[in-house]
Amino acid sequence: PAPRPNQPAMTAVAALTHAFLRRTIDAPLHRELMAQAPSVLGEQYRHINDTVALPPIERLLTVLDERGDLQPDVPIATVARLLLAGLCEGNQIIAAATDRESALARTFRAIILLMSGLAADTISARG
């Protein structure tokens, strides 16, 4: 589901995160890509992540920071890279699981717990 304009920022980020992880279950091609890409593509996989996947995450974090939705002094580039790594690893966990729905729930919960530390205190209390 697309984030709503009046939705709290971190709720919108959580919805986007869940949708990204959900693709590992709903889209077999995505699941295979996530499972095989790191070993098949090697260094190209890192390049693709750096040029395709990382910039939108950095932009999202920058917008959240500019809106005051993040804790002060969040190192955007570092956090973006760590979030991307977590999402990629999460996809691999889900793809390899025999119970993918359960793996999705656990992985999503773990990523949300990690991301909750980024939210400004006022956002955490609201969202």
LINTAHU-V712542 format. One record per residue. N is the residue number from 0. SS is DSSP state (h for helix, s for strand, l for the rest). NEAR is the number of other C-alpha atoms within 10 Angstrom. Layout:
N&SS&NEAR  N&SS&NEAR
//
This chain:
0&l&8  1&l&8  2&l&14  3&l&10  4&l&8  5&l&7  6&l&11  7&l&15  8&h&20  9&h&22  10&h&17  11&h&18  12&h&18  13&h&18  14&h&14  15&h&15  16&h&16  17&h&20  18&h&15  19&h&17  20&h&23  21&h&19  22&h&16  23&h&25  24&h&18  25&h&11  26&l&11  27&h&12  28&h&12  29&h&17  30&h&21  31&h&15  32&h&16  33&h&20  34&h&20  35&h&12  36&h&14  37&h&15  38&h&10  39&h&11  40&h&12  41&l&10  42&h&10  43&h&12  44&h&13  45&h&14  46&h&13  47&h&12  48&h&15  49&h&13  50&h&10  51&h&11  52&h&15  53&h&19  54&h&15  55&h&12  56&h&18  57&h&19  58&h&14  59&h&14  60&h&22  61&h&19  62&h&14  63&h&19  64&h&19  65&h&10  66&h&10  67&l&14  68&l&21  69&s&24  70&l&17  71&l&12  72&l&8  73&l&14  74&l&11  75&h&16  76&h&16  77&h&11  78&h&16  79&h&21  80&h&18  81&h&13  82&h&19  83&h&18  84&h&14  85&h&16  86&h&19  87&h&17  88&h&15  89&h&23  90&h&26  91&h&20  92&h&18  93&h&26  94&h&24  95&h&15  96&l&12  97&l&9  98&l&10  99&h&16  100&h&13  101&h&12  102&h&19  103&h&22  104&h&14  105&h&15  106&h&21  107&h&21  108&h&14  109&h&13  110&h&17  111&h&17  112&h&11  113&h&12  114&h&15  115&h&16  116&l&12  117&l&21  118&s&21  119&l&17  120&h&15  121&h&12  122&h&18  123&h&17  124&h&8  125&h&9  126&l&14
//
